[in-house]
């Protein structure tokens, strides 16, 4: 999948068939310093999202031609551009489906402008897909636990030498879990560090991102559960002995 170009760091794409809402959103985001492009149908939205001209896509679920979920599937088939989905207020199913397909985050409609801007900034911060990031101090940094290796500078993940495509959120989540392999990371801390916000009741975003990681990396490593759920507390990535090449877990929880 292609990553967004560094030159698009302030350019946003809004895909929503509500023309009046798009105009209001565009005006507000431009006042916040963003360059905004708006399109009003799913097909055009996918085409523009795949142009590599945008740092982030704001994608509504309800669209003509085909819905936002199908648009997201087509985008994710070719691009890792961050996507913030707009869903109907109170519709948890839409939120979970969007996250499972590969959305970085979601907001219910209508949403406050301040919350929208806060979520955009949070996504852009954790994306870190600019040329500056690739030339920074993490350029040659590697992180390896068991059969999973992360190249933090190039933002590449491999499992058993095979490349695994992750969204920006999944990448950051995996990085935090690997850094703390063998220890429980509290859900509150994960939410703050990965999603850049406080954990709130009934927010399942973190759980869905963990589920996506499990599907992509495999649920087990040797005889151990790769990412264990510690009910009511958080998650723990299995600490694996390098001497057994992933066949035995040293974490005896």
N, C-alpha and C positions, 0 to 999 in steps of 0.2 A: 504493500500500500504506500502511496505517496504521502509525505508529510508536508504540511504547509510551508511555504517559502517564508524566509525571514523578512522579506520586503513587505509582507502583508500583515505586519504585526498589529496595525491599528485598523484594518479593514474588516468590516462585518458584512455578512449576507443575511438578510431577513427574508424568510419564505413564509408568506401568509396571504390568504386570499381576501382578508379584510383590509381593503385599500386604505380606509380612513385610519385604522389602527396602525398600519405600516407607516403612514405619513406622520402620525404623532410620535411613534417610536423612533423614526428616523430623525425627526427634529430634536428629540431629547438626547439621543445618543450622539448626534453631531455636536450638541452643546457640551457634551462630556469629552469631546476631542476625538471621537471615532469617525472614520470614513465609512459610510453606510450605503449599501446597494440593496434594493428591495425588489423581489419578484413575487408573482401572485399565483403561480401554478406549480405543481410538483415536478413536472418534466423539466421546465426551465430551471427550477431550483436545483435539481440534480446536476444539470449541465453546468450551472454556474459554480456549484459546490466543488465539482471536479476540475475546475479551471486552475486550481492552486493559487487563486488570487486573494484568498480570504484567510484571516486568522481564526475565524469562528463563524459557525452557521447557527442562526436562530430559526428553528424549524417548527411550524405548527403541525399538529396532528391532523386536523380536518382541512383537507385540500382537494381541489378538483383534480380530475384525471385519475390520480391514485393518492392514497393517504400518506401522511408523514412517516408512518412505519415502513411502508414500501420504499419511500424516498430514502429513508435512512439505510435500509438494507442495500440499496443500489450505491449509495455513497460509501458505505463501509466495505463493499466489495472491492473498491479501488483506492480509497483514501482514508487517512487517519485524522483528517481535519476535525477539530473539536466541534461537537454539536450540542447545543442547548435546546431541549424540546419544550414547547409550550403545550400544556395539556389542559383538559377541562377541569375546573376546580372540583376537588373531591373525588375524582376518578382515579383511584389507586391503581386499577388494572392498567390504564394507559401509561402511567408512570413506570410501573414495573416492566411492562413490555418494551417501552422505549429504552430503558437501561439494559435490558437483556439483549437487545439488538445491537447496542453499542453507543447509546447516547452518553455524553459525559455528565450531564445533569439535566434537571427538568424544573420548570416553574409552572404553577397553575395559573390559568387566565381567569379573570384579569389579575395582573400582578403590579406591584408598585414599581415605579421607575427606579427608586433607590435599590430595591432588591434585585432588579434586573441588572443594573450596573455592577452591583456587588458580585453577583454570580458570574458575570462576564469577566471581571477582573480576576476572580478566583480561578476560573478555567484557564485563562491566559497565563496566569502565573505558574500553574502546575504543568501546562503544556511544555513550556521551555523548549520550543522547537525552532529557535532562531539560530542564525549563523553564529552569533555571539556565544550561545550556549555550547555549540560544538567546538569552539576554539578556547573555551574556558578551562579552569583547573581540573574538571572532571573528564577531560578529553580521553585520557588513557585509563580511567578508573574501571576496575572490574569488581563484580560482586558475585560470588559463587557459593551455592549451598546445594549439596547433592548433585542432581542432574540438571539443575537450572543455573545458568550463567547470565548476568546482566552486564552489558557494556553501557555504563551510565552516560558517557559522552556521546556516543553514536546512537543511544537510545534503542539498542537492539537486545532482544531477549532470545536465548536459545535453551531448549530442553533436549537433552541427549544429542546435542550438536545440531538439532533441527530448529530453524527460526520459528518463533511464535509471534504473531501479530497481536499487539495489545493497544488499547486506547490509552490516552494520556493518563486517565484516572487509574486504570489497571496497572500501568507501569509504575506510578507513584506508590500505589498500594502494595505492589509486590516488593518494591524497594524497601519500604518501611518494614514489611514482614520479614524479609531476608536479613535486614540489619539486626533484627531482634529474634532471629531463629532460635527456637528452644524456649522462648519466653512468651508469656501472654501479653498482648498489646490491648489495652482497654479500648472499647468501642468509642468512648469519648475522645481519646487521644487520636485514634485513627481518623475519626470524623474531622477533627480540627486540622490534622496534618495533611490528610489526603484531599478532603473536600473543602478545606479552608472555611469551615463554619462549625458552630456548636451543634452537638447532637440534640435533636428534638424528638419528642414522643411520636411514634407511628411513622417516622421517616425510615423507609426500608432501603434507601439508596445504597448505603454501605454494604448491606447484606447481599444485594443483587450483584454489586461489583465483585464481592468475594466469590459468589456463586459462578460468575463468569470466569474468574481466574481458575477456579477448580476445573471447569469444563475444558479450558484451553491447556492447562498444565497436567491434567490428570488428577483424579481424586486421591490417589495414594502414591507414596514413594517407598518402594520395598513393601514392608509390612505395616508401615505407618500411614496414618491419615496426613496428607500433605498440609492442609490448612484446617486445623482442628477448631471447632467452635467450643468455647468455654462459656456455657450458658449463663447469661446475665452479666458476663464480664467482658469478653472480647474474643480475639482470635489468636492462634499461635501457629507459626510455620514450623514444621518438624525439623529439628536439628539432626542432620544425618552425618554419620561417621564417614570421612573420606576413605578410610581403610576398607570399607565394605561397598564403596561405590553405589550407595543408595539402597542397599539390600537390608540394612538394619538401622533402625532409628535409635539415637541416643537419648531422645526425649522420652522419659518414662512416666509422663503424666497418666 
